[in-house]
Amino acid sequence: MGVLEFIITIVAMVLCAITCWILLLKKGRRNVRIEPEAKYSSDELSAMAESLGERIDILESILDAEVPDWREQHGHGSE
């Protein structure tokens, strides 16, 4: 029974670490709301553009992993 308890303990510790890591990443994420007819400073616009760029990079990496030739299928070439 010692080995089973050890494995369960290790799995529990890893799951706790992953949960904490996800929560910290989620907390550190910027939450910028875009309101129509609002005036934004250049810093706010820069933060919005950076956030959108990060999202595009993430989506492209997911597409690259799931559909390796999606760029060629949609005429984007190798960027």
N, C-alpha and C positions, 0 to 999 in steps of 0.2 A: 504493500500500500504506500510505501514511502515515495516511490517513483511517480505514482499517479498524483499524489498530493503535490509533489514538486512541479509537475507539468501544469496542474491546475493553477498553482500559485504564479508560475511564470506567465501563463496566458492571461490571468487576471491583471498582473502588473503591466503587461504590454497593452492590454485594452485600456487600462486607465491612462497610460502615457499617451496613447493615440487620441483618446477623448480630450485630454488636456491640451494637446497640441492643436487639435481642430478648433477647440473653443478659443484658444489664444489667437489663432489665425483669423477666426471670424471676428473677434473683438478688435483686432488691429486693422481690419478692413475699413476703408473710408466709405461713408454712406453719404453720397452727394445727391441731393434731389434737384431736379431741373424744373423750374417753375416758368410757365409761359409769361411773356411780357415782363420778365424780371431783368434787371441789369446786374451783370456779374463782373467782378474784378478779374484782372488778368491771372491772378493766382488761383482763383476759383475755376476759371476756364482751363487753366493748365492742369489742375488736379482732375477735372472731369475728363480731359483728353487723355491723361495718363491712365486713369481708371479704365476708360474704354479701350485703350491700346492693350492693357493687360488682359482684359476680357477677350479681345480678338486673338491675342497670342495663345491663350488657353484653349479657345474654341478651335483654332487651327491645329494645335498640338493634338487635341482629341480627334479631330478629323484625320490627321496624318496617321494616328495609331489605328483608327477604325477602318478608314477607307484610304489606303496608301496612295491611290492614283486620283484622288478627288480634284487635285489642281489641274491635271491634264484633261479630265472630263469636263471641266468648266472653263477651260481656256486661260487659267491663271499661270501656267508654266511653273517653273521651279523658282520660287521667290525666296 
